[in-house]
Amino acid sequence: NCVRWKKKFTFICKMSANPTTGLLDPCICRVSVRKELKGGKAYSKLGFTDLNLAEFAGSGLTVRCCLLEGYDTKNTRQDNSILKVTIGMSLLSGDPCFKTPPSTAKSVVIPGQDS
């Protein structure tokens, strides 16, 4: 099964950097996926992924595919639900000289798909 939900979210986030190294501090954005139940009166949590927005700074539009993690640590995810996100960032103010942290995301590649 495949669900496409082409919704654009625009928000401002403030990032800071280490003054000595210029390395951006982590800026975590949790994306949670829920399934609507009972005509929208209830929902079940399918999973989530945490994205470190600092990794995407200065990269233009970036596509990432992530395996959803389960909320309950005792019962790990039983399926292979994959979330594909496109992230674009713009510097609104501040020093344009910064370093991005190395990627820590557990990304997955979908064979036959363009990234």
ZAVO-407280 format. One record per residue: x, y, z of N, C-alpha, C in turn; residue in one letter. Coordinates in pm, whole numbers, plus 50000, padded with zeros to 5 digits. Layout:
N
XYZXYZXYZa/...
***
This chain:
115
500844988250000500005000050000500885012450000n/500365022849939501105035449932500135046949953c/500485056050042499675067950066500525080050032v/499995088949951500705101349917499945113049977r/500635120650057500025132150120500955143950096w/500745150749988501655161449946501285174450016k/501565175050144501265186750226502555194250256k/502525207350237503695215550263503535222450398k/504535221150482504555227950611505665238350607f/505355250550643506345261250648506405266450791t/507595266650848507745271750983509145277351001f/509305285551101510595291651132511215284051249i/512485280851236513195274651348514505282251367c/514845284351491516075291451524517165281251553k/518275282751486519405273751507520575281551565m/521375274551643522565280651700523775272251659s/524925278551666526165271751630527185273651740a/528085264151750529195265251843530055277051798n/530285287051885531045298851842532495295951804p/533065285251857534455281851826534575274351695t/533745264251676533865255651557532935259551443t/531855266851474530875270251371529925258851339g/530035247651411529185235951388527785238551444l/526775236451361525395238551405525015228551514l/524295233451614523775224851719522575217051665d/522255205451724521105197751677519805205651688p/518935203851591517605210151588516635199251540c/516055192051636515275180051605513815183451574i/513345177751465511935178951424511375164751417c/510395161751503509785148351502508575148551409r/508575139451314507445137851222506725125051264v/505465126751304504655115551352503585112351248s/503405099451221502395095051124501305087751200v/500075092251179498915086351246497895081951144r/497145071851179496075066751092494735070551154k/493915077151072492605081451119491675069451135e/490905069451244489955058651271488585064751301l/487555057051285486185060951322485795074451263k/486045076351135485645088851068486335101251122g/487535099851171488295111251219488135113951368g/487355105851437487125108051581488235101951667k/489025093451607490135087151680491275084551582a/492415080651635493575077651550494445067351618y/495285061051538496315052251593497655057251542s/498655056751627499995061251590500685050151512k/501105053251389501805043351308503305043351335l/503855054951363505285055951389505775070151373g/507065072051392507645085351383509075084351332f/509595095751292511015096851263511485110351313t/512695110951365513285123451411514285128151306d/514115140551262515015146451163515805157651230l/517115157551214517955168251264518045178751154n/517295189651169517235199851064518595206351040l/519485206051138520815211851120521585204951008a/521275192150983521955184650877521565189650738e/520425196450726519915200750597520245215350565f/520815222650659521095236850640522035239050521a/521675248450437522515251950322522525241650211g/521615232050213521625221150114520565222450006s/519785233150006518705234249908517635224049938g/516945219149835515925208849855516605195249870l/516275188149976516865175050003515745164950028t/515855153349966514885142549986515505132050076v/514735127550173515215116850261514085106850284r/514425094150279513475083350309513895077050441c/512945076150533513245071050667512285060050706c/512795049950771511965039250826511315044450954l/509985043150962509295047951082509645039251202l/509825045751316510085038751441508785037851519e/508655027351600507465025751682507545034051809g/506395037551864506345045151989506605036352110y/506145024052105506295014952217507615007452203d/508545009752296509865003552285509804988452309t/508774983752380508644969352404508204961952278k/507304968152205506794962152081507344970051963n/508454965551908509074972751798508214971651672t/508454980251577507664980651454507714967051385r/506564962651338506474949751272506424950851120q/506354962951069506284964450923507424973450875d/507404976350747508474984250686507954997650638n/507175004550718506615017450677507745027450656s/507735033550537508785043050501508145056650477i/508765066850532508315080550514509315087650425l/508825093750318509675101350227509365116150246k/510375123950282510185138250305511155146150217v/510705157950178511555167350105511705179650194t/512935183350222513205194450313513955205350238i/513465217650251514125229350195514285239750304g/515455245650315515705255550420516275268150359m/515945279550421516455292550379516975299950502s/518135306050488518695314050597518005327650596l/517335331150706516625343950715517515354750775l/518345351150871519255360750933520385353151001s/521425360251034522555353951103523735351851011g/524765345951067526025343650996525855332250895d/526135334850767526015324150667527195314350669p/528185316850753529335307750763529095298150879c/528735285750846528495275550947528845262050889f/528985252250976529245238450934528055229950975k/527675220650888526585211650922527145199050987t/526415193351081526885181051144526785169351047p/527555158851070527425146950984526055140551003p/525565134250901524235128150906524205116551006s/523215116951093523015106251190521725098651161t/521025102551056519735096551025519905082250978a/518905074051013518855060250965518035060350838k/518625064850730517895066050604517885052850530s/516875051250446516755039250363516635043450218v/517085034950131516985037349987515885028449932v/515015034249851513945026649788514395023449646i/514645010849613515095007249479514075011549373p/514585017049263513705021149153513055034649173g/513395041749281512815054949307513895065449292q/513525076849233514435088149227514405095049362d/515575098949411515615105849540515325120349524s/
***
